[in-house]
Amino acid sequence: MTPDAFFVLALTLGAFVLFITEAVAVDVVGLLILAALMLRGALSPEEALGGFSNPALVTVAAMFILSAGLIRTGTLDRITRLMFQISKGSGKRLVLMVMISVAVSSAFLNNTPVAVIFLPIVLGAAASFDIAPSKLLMPMSYASILGGTCTLVGTSTNLLVVQEARASTVYPMSIGMFDFTIPGIAFAIVGFGFMGLFATRLLPNRSSVSGATASGRIREFVTEIYFEAGSPLISKSYQEILSKTQGITPLMLIRGDDVIFAPLVANPKAQFIRAGDVLLLKGPPGSINALLDRDGITLPSELGALLADEGRGKTMTMVELVINPNSPLIGRTIARSGFSRRHGNAAAIAVLRRDEHLRERVSEIRLRLGDTLLVVCEEPVIEKLRTSNEFILLEGIERQIVRHDKAPVALGIMALVVSLAALEVLPIVILAVTGVALMVLTGCLSMRMAYDAIDMSVVLLIAGMLALGRALDKTGVISETSGWIVDSLQEMGPLSVMAGIYLLSTVLTSLVSNNAVAVLMTPVAIETAIAMGYQPEPFVFATLFGASASFSTPMSYQTNLFVYTPGGYRFTDYLRLGVPLNALLFVVAMWVIPLYWPFRLLGE
């Protein structure tokens, strides 16, 4: 291989490491890839930045907006009402109806915004039916993935695989809107059957987002408190103060430039409170609230003034907010995001991040998708928080503000886009962009709502991965990889090679972005098939379904990560349900894909 090939291969491995470790956000990885390829000269600026005009990327952005149009006009309300009516209080029936409703919606809308809109609906249903959210949210996420594999527009993974196949210089392929719907439905039926039988048994019974779990373990938020000059607690011992509030655990004390880690009782310098002390601690919401009610304890001003000074004497409410997939808060700190100023002086007083042990000052924690914020605000501010596009409010979740009068218009626009794309009257990118224009012109969405609907982290990631895929092709790495696969598996026959491509796609998508896998593996699948003398269809669709089989880990798909904290899940919960589901769908793939796209030699 050439020096450029080694550089691009090292860059690919480095990107995978960043994805797996989550050292930086995925959109930053995309930008780093673009910068590295241009600085090295592996791609010209025109080649590297060409991904931003790629039809698949433009279509993905447009589908985010079209999905937002349907959501903002309440088009899904009728589906959810029907879901509740059919369930009739049955837990298993509710799980099945949630999966069907989400899957049908995800087949025609981008599945990430579908999960965003269904999360509060499902939480409300769980409360009404007295069912643990943990029994519903993971099946909801999996159903959105399975539904998304049924049509071209269901997920960005499909759009990217299809676009890469169409743009192939080796073997261009034409794939339509519903060309893989029947196999997709087969996958969905098997997945639904598995979850209907085993989800309620394998998933934990965790009763609330932030309360006690079935195992008795309390979900603890990290917060910090401040002792200002004049506090009546100055000179008292920390042990005396904290022992009066059950469930509070000190993590570290910040005193000027000194940082003293727990246990504080073991350090003579940290046993007594001094003016200006900041104490980082963890505990359940009720205990944190009780602690802040005590005279002499307040929040640092950078967390918001509501409790620090001007909130004294006011009646306030504590709510929980989950950071959603396209939130501008992702990658920013509470202090630098201006959270309190932008949200009616609300104070984000604590953070819960899955099962990680946070030991940073709350105001300095860089927020991630799925983080839960514990927020204190005045009652009128709740409605503003509810309508924000930055997070999902987990209190009062049953109320959604929508424009029902525009629902028929939004539904008509989406139906027009899908039907014309299915008939191949025009390319999907033209129809999607036209649909966006009609959504705005008819008042279903404002331009601000349209901008907010686009998940820029996905856009930047896809642009970076398209550039990386082009560099891998240009430098010959894809040809080398295809040759290695053929040499290793060719003697076992095409089914074994297809199985290898599916498994590699599935394993990679469990570790890194499924969009990255789609862009990188599709050219490999095509060139591998050509090298073996076969038409590429079964190998390309093995990539498509394998890259979407994102069930085994929370980070393998945005919707999995999004429900992690609200469902009270742990990493092992995904392994318990996701690994058997992945294994089952692999067996289905090895039967359905060759049945629907038989192995044919080139020229047949």
N, C-alpha and C positions, 0 to 999 in steps of 0.2 A: 504493500500500500504506500501511497505518497505521503509526504509530511502533512499535507492538508487533510488527508484521510485520517491519519492518526490524531490530528488536532480535533477534527469533527467528532471522531469516536470518543475521545477524552471528554469533549464538551457534552456529549450525550450522556455519558456515565456520570459526569458532574451534575448535570440537570436531574438525573434520576436520584442521586444522593440528596440533593436539595428537596426534591419532592417527598422522599421517604422521611427525612429528618424534620421537615417543616421548618428549616432554619430561616427561610424567608418565604414570603407569600408567593403563590403560584404566578401572579401577574408580574412580580419582580423577576422571577425566573425567566419568564418570557422576554422581558426587556433585556436581561443579561445575555440571553442567547442571541438576540438581534445585535446587540452592541459587539459581542465577541466575534460573531461571524463577519461583521463589517470591518472591525479593527484588524482582524487577521487577513482580510482580503479573500476569504473563502467564498464569499458572495459579494457582488457589487451592491451598493445601496438600493438600486432598482430591484435586484433579485431578492434581497433580504426583506425589503418593505412591501414587496408585491403581495404578501399575504393579506394586507389590509384591504386589498381590492378583490380578494378571492371570493368567488360567488358563494361558497359555503359559509365563509365568515359573515358576509353581509346578510345571508339568509338567517343564520343563527341570531344575529342582532335583531333582525326584523321579527323573528318569531317570538323573541322576548317581549317585544312591544305588542304584537297581536295578542299574545297570551294575557298581557296586562289589560288590554282593552276588554276582553271577555270577563276578566276578574273584576275590574272596576265597575262594570255594568251589571254585576250580579247574575251573569248567565249561568253560573254553576249552582245557584240557589235551589233551583227546581230539582236538580240531581240530589243535592244533600237532603232536601225534604223527603224525597222518595226513599232515600237510603234509610232515614229514621223510621219511616212508616213501615217498611218491609221488615226491619229488624225486630220490632215489637218486644223490645227488652231482652232479647236473647244475645248473649255475649258472642257465641260462635257465628250467629247470623250477622251480627254487627261487624265482626272482623271480615266476613265474606263480602258484605255490602260495601265496606270501606275500600277493600281491594278492587272490587269491580268498578266502583265509581271513580276511583283515582286512576285505574288503568285505562278506562274508556276516555277520560279527560286527557291523560298523558299521551294517548295515541295521536291526538290532533293539536295539543298544546305542548310547548316545551315543558318537560316533566319537573324541572326545578321550581318554576313559579307555581305549578299545580300543587307541589308539596307545601309551598309557602302558604297558599290560600287554604289548603285542607288542614294544616296543623291546628289552628285555633278551632276549626269546626270539629275535628276529631277529639280534641281536648274537651270541648263542650259536651260532645256526645258521651265521652267517658264519664264525665261528672254526672250527667243526667241518668245514665244507665248504671251508675255505680260500678264501673269497670276500671281497672288500673290502666293508665295511659300506656304503660309498658307493654300491654297486650295488643295494642292497636298501632302504635307509631312505627315500629319496625316493619310490620306487614304493609303499612301505608307506603313507606319508602320503597320497599321491594316491589310493590304493585306499580308504583310510578315508573320504575326501571323496566319492568316487564311490559307495561303498556307502551312505553316509549319505543320498544323494539318492533312495534307492529306496523309503523308507517315511516315514510321518509322524514317527516317533520317532527316526529315524536321526541327526538333527542339530537343534540348537536353531534353525538358520535355517529349516528346514521348519516347525517348530512356530510360529515367530513370523509367517511369511508366512501360514500357514493361519489363525492366530488373528486377524491383521489383516483377512484376507478375510472371516472369519465375522462380525467386529465392525463391518464397514463399514456406515455408515448410508445410503450411496448404492446399494449393490448387495450385500447379504449373500450369501455363498457357503457352501455345505456341501461340505467336502472330507474324505474318509475316509482311513483308515489306508493303504490300498493303491491309492488313486485315481491316483497317478502312478508306480506301481511299474514298469509296462511301459516307459514312456519312460525312467525311471531306469536300468533294466536295459540299454536300448539305449545310453545314454550310457556305462555301465560297460563294456559289451562293446567299444565303439569305443576307449575309454580303455585297456582292457587290451591290445587288439590293438596300439595305438600303442606302449605301453610295452614289450610283449613283443618288438616288432621293433626299437625304437630306444633303450630305456633303457640297455642294457648298452653301446651304442655312444656315446651322448651323455654319459653320466655318467662322472665321473673315476674312476680306480682308486686311491683313497686307502686305504692298507692298514690304518690304525688310527686310533683316536680322537685320540691325542696324539702319534703317531710321525711319521716322515717321510712326506710325500706323494709321489705319483708324480713330481711336478715337482721333488722334492728339497727342497722348502720345509719347514721344521720348524714345527710348531704350538707357539707359545711362551706359557707362562703368565706372569702378572705376580705377583710376590711381593715381600716386603720382608725385610731382615735387620737385626739390631740388634747394636751393639757396646757391651757393658756395661763399666762401670769394672772394671779388672783383666784385661781381655782381653789375651792376649799379642800381639794384632795392633795394639794402639794404637801410633800413630806410624808404622806401615808405610804404604806407598803403596797406594792402591786399585788402581792399574794392576798392581802386583806380585801382589796377592791374587787379583784376578779373572782374570788371565791364566793362572792355574794350573787354572782350570775351564773347559773348552771349552763354547762356546755361550751364555755368560752375557753379557748386555748391560745396562749400567747405564742407568737412565732419569733419576733425580734423587736428590739427597741432601737429607735433612731434618736440619738441625742447629739445634736450638732453634727459634727463630722464623724462621730463614732457610731458604729453599728454593732449591737450586742445581741447575739442569738440566744434563743431559749435553750435550756431552762434559766430563767432570770434569777431564780432563787439561789442558783449556784454561783452567781457573780455578785460580789459585794457592792459593786458600782451601780448595779441595776435593780437593787431591791426596793428603792424608795423613789417616789415620783418627784420629778423636778419640772419647773416651768419650761415649756417648749418641747417636752418629750412627745414623740410620736410612737405609738405602739401598734405594730402590725399583729393582727390576731385572726383567728378563724372561729366560726360557730354557726349554728342554724339561724335563720332569719329572726325567729322570735327572741332568741337570746341577744342578738345584736341590737334589736329594737329596744329591749329592756335596758341594755347597757347605755345606749344613747339617751335614754330618758333620765338618767341620773344627773344630778346637778354637778357641774364641774367637768363633765366629759363632753367633747364636741368633735366635729370633723375638721380636718385640715381644710382651709379655704379653697384649695385647688379642686376639691371634690364637689364644690357647690356651696353657696352661701345659705341655703335653706335651713340647714341644721347648724351651720357654723355660727350664725348670728341672727339673721333677720327672720328665721323661721320660729324663733322662740315664742310660745304662746299660741301658735296657729295649730289648727286641726289638720293633720297630715295623714296620707295613705301610703302604705308600702306595697309596691307591685314588682313583678319580675318581668324582664324583657329579654327575649332571645335574639341574638344578632342574626339577621337573615343573610342569605347568600350574596346579595348585591348591596349590602350595607356600606355606606362610605366610612363607617366606623372601623371596618376591618383594617388592621395594620396600624391603627392610630391609638393613642392613649386617651384616657378620659380627660386628662388635663388639656391636652393640645387639640382635642376635637371640639372644644367649646360646648360640650354636652349641656351643661347647666344653663348657659346663656341662650342656647337655641331651643330649649324645651321648657320654657316657663319656669326657670329657676329650679327645676327638678334636680335632686342630688343623687348621683349614682354612687352609692356608699359601699358596695361590695361586688365581688366578681366570683362566679363559679365556673370553672373550666373542667369539664368532664371529671376525671379522677386524678388530675395533676396536683402536685403540692406547690402552690404558688408562694414564692418568698420575695416578691418585689412589692414596693409601695403600690397601692391600688391605683393611684393617679399615674403611675409609670408603666403599668401593664399594657402591652400592645394587644388589642382585642383581636379575636379570631372568630370565624364562622362558628356558630353554635354556643358561644359563651353566653352565660346568663348574667344579667346585671340586676342587682337588687337596688331598686330606686325608691326614694322617698319624695313625694310631691303633694301639692294641694289637690283637692278633689277636682276642680275644674280642669286641671292640666291633663287628667287621665284621657279625656277625649282627644286631645292633641297627640298624645303618645300613641293612642289606638290607630290613628290615621297616618302615622309616620311610615315611610318606606324603609327605615333603617333597622327595624326590629319588629318582632311579634310580641304583643302584650298578652301575658298569660293570666291577667285578671280581667273579668268582664268580657271574656273571649267570645261570648255568643253574639255580640253586636258588631255588625260590619256596616260601614257607610258606603253605599253604592248608588249608582244611577240606574234604577230599574227601567226607566223609560227608554234608555238607549240599548237595552239588552237585545231586542230583535235586530237592531241595526248592526251591532257588533257580531252577533251570531251569523247574520247574512253575509257580512264581509268575510268572516273566517270560512264559511261554507263555500263562498265563491272562490277564494284562494285555493282551498283544498280540491274542489271539484275540477277547476281548470287545470291545476297541476296534475291531477290524476289522468285527465284527458290529454295531457301534454300539449295543450293549446299554446302555452308559452313556458319558458324556463321558470322554475320555482323562484329564483331570485327576483325576477321581474314581478311576478305575482305577489310575492311577500312585501316588496317595497311599495307596490301600488296599494296593497292592503293597509300598510302603515299610514300612507297618505290619506286614505279614506277614513281610517279611524280618527285621525286628527281633524279632518275637514268636517266630519259629521258630529263632532263634539263628544265622541266616546272617550277620548283622551285629550288632555292638553299637551302642548309640546314639552312642558316641564315633566309631566307624567311619563311621556315617551322617553325622554332622556333618562329619567330615573329608573325606567324598567330595564334598561340595558345593563347587563352585568359586565362591567369593563374588565374585571379580572379574567373572565372567560375569553373576552375579545383579545386581550393582550397575550394570554396563554396560547390561544390558537394561532395568533400571528407569529409568535416565537416558534411554535412547533412546526408550522408550515415552512418557515425559513430553515429550520433544522432538517426537516425531511428533504427539502430541496438540496441542502448541502450534502446530506448523506448520499443522495442519488448522484449528484455531480461529482463527488470524490470517489465513487465506486464502492462505498461501504455496503450499500443495499445489495449490490451484485455479489459481493463477497459473502454476505450473510445468507443470501439465497443459495449460493453454492454450497455453503456449509450444511444447511438444512437438507439439501438434496443428497449430498454425499452421506449424511448420517442416517437418513430415513428412507431413501429411495427404494432400497431392496425390500422394504416391508410393504411397499405399495402406496397408492395415493391416499387411502383412508388413514394410514399411519401418519403421513405427512400432514394431512388436514387436521388430524387430532393434535399433532405437535403444534401447529399454528394456533389452534383454538386454545390449548392449554397455556401456551406462552402468552397469548393475549390476555387470558384470564388472570394468570399470575401477575403480569405486569400491571393490569388495571387495579389489582388489589393493593398495589404499592404506590402507584403514581396515577396521574390524571388519565382518565379514559380517553379524553380528547387527544392526549399525547400518544397513547397507544394506537388510536385510530389512524393518525397521520403517519406514524412510523411503520406500523405493521402492514398496512394495505399494500404499499409498493413491494414489500418483502413477499407477501402472499402472491401477488401477481407474477413477479419474476421467478419465484420458486415453481409455480405451476408451469410457466413457459419453459423453464429449464428442464422440467420433467416431460414436456411434450403434451401437457393437458391444458384444456381451456380453464381459465382462472375462477369461474363463478363459484364453485363450492369452497374454494380456498378463501376468496374474498368474503363470502358470507360467514365463514368460520371466524374470520377476524371481526366482522360486524357483531355477531352474537357473543363471541368471546370477550370482546372489549366492553360489552354492556353487562356481562355477568359479574356485577360489582356488589357482591353480597357478603363477603367474608370479613371485611374490616370496615370500621366507620369512616376512614379517610378515603376509601376507594370510590366514593361517589358523594356529591354535594348533599343529596337528600339524606344519605345515611348519617353524615356528620350533623346535619341540621336537626335531626330528631334525637341525637345522642343525649344531650342534657335534658330536654323536656321529658324524655321517656325514662330518665334515671338509669340509663344503660351503662354497662361496663364493656370493655373490649371483648371479654370472653362471651358476652351475650351474642355478639355478631358471629363469633366462631361457632357457637352452639347451633344457631339456626342457619347461618350462611354457608358454612362448609358443606353440610349435607345437601343443601339446595344447589350449590355449585356442582357437586358430584352428580346429582340427579340430572341436572340440565346438560352436563357433558354427555351423559348417556343418550339423552334425547337428541342432542345435536348430532351425534355420530349416526343416528338413525334418520332423522328428519332431513338434514342438509343434503346427503347424497340421494335421498329419495326424491327431493324437490329439484335439486340441481345435480343430475347424475354426472359421474366422471366421464368426460368425452375427450378424445384425443384432438389435438389441433387439426383443423381442416375437415373435421366431421360435420 
